[in-house]
C-alpha cells in the first residue's frame, strides 16, 4: 500500500480503536519501506511491532 493511501485511511478512520486485522507492505514513492500498514486504519508498523501484535492476539 502506498504511504499516501495510508494517510488518507488514517484521516478517514480518525481516533477510533482498531484491532489491526490485516497488514499490507508499505511503499513510499514506489519503494518498499520495510514497514507494514494496517489495511483498516492506515497505521504504520515495523516488522517487529507487527509480529508482537500478532503474538498478543494468539492463534
HUFEN-V317593 format. One record per helix or strand of 2 or more residues. SS is the DSSP state (H for helix, E for strand). FROM is the first residue (numbers start at 0). LEN is the number of residues. If there is no record, write none. Layout:
((SS FROM LEN) (SS FROM LEN))
This chain:
((H 2 11) (E 22 6) (E 30 8) (E 43 2) (H 46 11))
